[in-house]
Amino acid sequence: MKNLSKQPCLIARSLALVGDAWSMLIMRDAHAGLTRFDEFRKSLGIVPTMLTGRLSSLTEEGLLEKRRYSERPPRDEYVLTEAGRDFLPVLFAIGAWGRKYRGGGDVTRFFDAETGTEIDPVTIDRATGAPIGTRAIRIAAPECQPPAADEAAPDNAL
């Protein structure tokens, strides 16, 4: 996946970092308050070498920060950075998709801690206010300039 990190597409670049299930689940657990290696290992049932690699990658890429909480023996914890905290809406968007297409049976639910209401995320375009997926999109390569609003969309519009 690292070869995707230089792609002009920001989706590809982001997937190079967090495109595997373990990284996503580590981020989920970090948002739930887990910070220590053993907490992640117990929650996920992941082998230690895999967890070490994923935590290192998430730390190197700036989603988690490693902090020493014990000198003897040396022990570190992993806390969310600003970039890591900003990742929560991505996790909830994936969860909303899963609820619609992979739901059924007993599933984990997420609630707003202040209101007690179940979280039902909506992803919208800031400029138009339209829910993402309800309007056609167009993909523009970096060397292309987007057309003016009054120009017709090209034939390759999605």
URVENFEN-V344726 format. One record per pair of residues at least 12 apart in sequence whose ideal C-beta (glycine too) atoms are under 7 Angstrom apart, sorted by the first residue. I is the first residue (numbers start at 1). J is the second residue. Records with the same first field share a line. If there is no record, write none. Layout:
# URVENFEN-V344726
I->J + J
This chain:
# URVENFEN-V344726
1->15 + 16 + 19
2->16
4->16
8->141 + 142
17->57 + 61
22->46 + 50 + 54
23->54 + 58
24->91
25->44
26->40 + 54 + 55 + 58
27->63 + 84 + 87 + 91
28->91
29->43 + 44
30->64 + 78 + 80 + 84
31->80 + 88 + 91
35->77 + 78 + 79
36->77
37->51
55->78
59->78
62->81 + 83
63->81 + 83 + 84 + 87
64->78 + 79 + 80 + 81 + 84
65->79 + 81
66->78
67->79
89->121
92->119 + 121
93->121 + 123
96->121
136->153 + 157 + 158
137->158
138->153 + 154 + 157 + 158
139->158
